[in-house]
Amino acid sequence: MNIDKFLKFFVPKDHSFFPLFESDALNLVKATELLKELVASTDIATHERLYKEIRTIEHIGDDITNKAYEQLNKSFITPFDREDIHELTANIDDVVDSINGIARRICLYRPKKLMPIYKEMAQMVYDGAKEVETAILCLKDPIANKKKIFSACENVTAIEHKADELYFTGVSELFEKEEDPKELIKNNKILEILERCVDEEEDVTDTLKAILIKMA
């Protein structure tokens, strides 16, 4: 054990990060709820309204990320490695940014119709976010909640595998049935970012697992 790890057992840790982690997770869940609502609608005005709400959520996420970075600069002893705190908040921010990107593209591209598969993929993004939230709410006592955190992380991995398969099914269906090149490009890009969202949620859980491993 190096001297830094040894000292951490005796120096009080800064617990001001936990409310930021929890706010970040809640913000992510809110973004996924709005995404589900957006892809379930065919109304352009509704798309525009929901995009504005998602953009507000994205800005809130940016503020949380910045506060976490500021707290890192002020804190001598942190609850986890600094790199992991930075990575955790950055990865959550990436998911919300991607959700914002989906909403923005739907509003800008205005595809003639939204593929039914969007609803399934948006549900997976939401399910992944709820698992991330579960894991993060357990971070205050990671040793006691180790099994629960790992279980949530494994659930996200399972969701990511299903999302991969669904993505390729969607792409195959798109190239088989869509004859308009412009519509094909629009929908292909939206599908791509939907799949990326679940990949980025798995990045969040990879960081959570790394935190647990380092604490073992």
C-alpha positions in Angstrom: 0.0 0.0 0.0 1.5 3.4 -1.0 1.6 6.3 1.4 -1.3 8.1 -0.2 -3.7 5.2 0.2 -2.4 4.7 3.8 -3.1 8.3 4.7 -6.7 8.1 3.3 -7.6 5.8 6.2 -6.8 8.5 8.7 -7.7 11.8 7.0 -11.4 12.8 6.8 -12.7 12.6 3.3 -14.6 15.3 1.5 -18.2 14.0 1.1 -19.5 17.1 -0.8 -19.1 15.1 -4.0 -22.0 12.7 -3.2 -24.8 15.2 -3.7 -23.2 16.2 -7.0 -23.1 12.5 -8.1 -26.7 12.0 -7.1 -27.8 15.2 -8.9 -26.0 14.1 -12.0 -27.7 10.7 -12.0 -31.1 12.3 -11.5 -30.5 14.8 -14.2 -29.5 11.9 -16.6 -32.8 10.0 -15.7 -34.8 13.2 -16.5 -33.1 13.5 -19.8 -34.0 9.9 -20.7 -37.6 10.4 -19.7 -37.9 13.4 -22.1 -36.1 11.4 -24.8 -38.8 8.6 -24.5 -41.5 11.2 -24.8 -39.9 12.9 -27.8 -39.5 9.7 -29.9 -43.0 8.6 -29.1 -44.4 11.8 -30.6 -45.0 12.7 -34.3 -45.8 16.3 -33.6 -43.1 18.9 -34.7 -44.2 21.4 -32.0 -43.9 18.7 -29.3 -40.4 17.9 -30.6 -39.4 21.5 -30.4 -40.7 21.9 -26.9 -39.1 18.7 -25.6 -35.8 19.6 -27.3 -35.8 22.9 -25.3 -36.4 21.0 -22.1 -33.6 18.5 -22.9 -31.3 21.4 -23.7 -32.0 22.9 -20.3 -31.3 19.5 -18.7 -28.0 19.4 -20.6 -27.0 22.8 -19.3 -27.8 21.7 -15.8 -25.6 18.7 -16.3 -22.8 21.0 -17.5 -23.1 23.0 -14.3 -22.9 19.9 -12.2 -19.8 18.7 -14.0 -18.2 22.1 -13.6 -19.0 22.1 -9.8 -17.5 18.6 -9.5 -14.3 19.8 -11.2 -14.1 22.9 -9.0 -14.6 20.7 -5.9 -11.7 18.5 -7.1 -9.5 21.6 -7.2 -10.4 22.6 -3.7 -10.3 19.1 -2.0 -7.2 17.6 -0.5 -8.7 14.2 0.3 -11.4 12.9 -2.0 -13.7 9.8 -1.5 -12.2 8.1 -4.6 -9.3 8.7 -6.9 -9.4 12.1 -8.6 -9.2 10.5 -12.0 -12.2 8.4 -11.3 -14.3 11.3 -10.1 -13.4 13.3 -13.2 -14.2 10.3 -15.4 -17.5 9.5 -13.7 -18.9 13.0 -14.1 -17.5 13.4 -17.6 -19.1 10.1 -18.7 -22.5 11.0 -17.3 -22.2 14.3 -19.1 -21.4 12.5 -22.3 -24.7 10.6 -22.2 -26.8 13.7 -21.6 -24.9 15.5 -24.4 -25.8 12.6 -26.8 -29.5 12.7 -25.8 -29.4 16.4 -26.5 -27.8 15.6 -29.9 -30.6 13.2 -30.7 -33.3 15.7 -29.9 -31.5 18.5 -31.8 -31.2 16.3 -34.9 -34.8 15.2 -34.9 -35.8 18.9 -34.8 -33.3 19.9 -37.5 -33.6 17.0 -39.8 -37.4 16.6 -39.5 -37.5 13.0 -40.8 -40.8 12.2 -42.5 -41.4 9.5 -39.9 -39.6 8.3 -36.8 -38.7 4.6 -36.9 -40.7 2.4 -34.4 -37.4 1.0 -33.2 -36.5 4.4 -31.7 -39.0 3.8 -28.9 -37.4 0.5 -28.0 -33.9 2.0 -28.0 -35.0 5.1 -26.0 -36.5 2.7 -23.4 -33.1 0.9 -23.2 -31.4 4.3 -22.7 -33.9 5.0 -19.9 -33.4 1.5 -18.3 -29.7 2.0 -18.4 -30.0 5.4 -16.7 -32.1 3.9 -13.9 -29.4 1.3 -13.3 -26.7 4.0 -13.2 -28.8 6.0 -10.7 -29.2 2.9 -8.5 -25.4 2.3 -8.5 -24.6 6.0 -7.8 -27.1 6.2 -4.9 -25.1 3.3 -3.3 -21.7 5.1 -3.6 -22.0 6.6 -0.1 -21.2 3.2 1.3 -19.6 1.3 -1.6 -18.3 -1.6 0.4 -21.6 -2.4 2.0 -23.4 -1.9 -1.3 -20.8 -3.7 -3.5 -23.1 -6.4 -4.7 -25.9 -4.0 -5.5 -23.5 -1.7 -7.5 -22.0 -4.6 -9.4 -25.5 -5.9 -10.2 -26.6 -2.6 -11.6 -23.4 -2.4 -13.7 -24.0 -5.9 -15.1 -27.5 -5.0 -15.9 -26.3 -2.0 -18.0 -23.9 -4.4 -19.8 -26.8 -6.7 -20.6 -28.8 -3.7 -21.9 -25.9 -2.5 -24.0 -25.7 -6.0 -25.7 -29.4 -5.9 -26.5 -29.1 -2.3 -27.8 -26.3 -3.4 -30.1 -28.5 -6.1 -31.6 -31.4 -3.7 -31.9 -29.2 -1.1 -33.6 -28.1 -3.5 -36.3 -31.6 -4.7 -36.8 -32.7 -1.1 -37.3 -29.9 -0.3 -39.7 -30.7 -3.4 -41.7 -34.4 -2.5 -41.8 -33.6 1.1 -42.8 -31.4 0.1 -45.7 -33.9 -2.5 -46.9 -37.0 -0.4 -46.8 -36.0 3.3 -47.1 -35.7 4.4 -50.7 -35.1 8.1 -50.1 -31.3 8.7 -49.6 -31.9 11.8 -47.5 -34.3 10.0 -45.1 -31.9 7.1 -44.9 -29.0 9.4 -43.8 -31.2 11.2 -41.3 -32.5 8.0 -39.6 -29.2 6.3 -39.7 -27.5 9.1 -37.8 -30.3 9.2 -35.2 -30.0 5.4 -34.7 -26.3 5.7 -34.3 -26.5 8.2 -31.5 -29.3 6.2 -29.7 -26.9 3.2 -29.7 -24.1 5.5 -28.5 -26.1 6.6 -25.5 -26.2 3.0 -24.1 -22.4 2.6 -24.9 -21.8 5.7 -22.9 -23.9 4.5 -20.0 -21.7 1.4 -20.0 -18.7 3.7 -19.8 -20.2 5.1 -16.6 -20.6 1.7 -15.1 -17.0 0.7 -16.1 -15.8 3.7 -14.0 -18.0 2.6 -11.1 -16.5 -0.9 -11.3 -13.0 0.5 -11.4 -13.8 2.5 -8.2 -15.0 -0.7 -6.4 -11.9 -2.7 -7.5 -9.5 0.0 -6.2 -11.3 0.0 -2.9 -11.1 -3.8 -2.5 
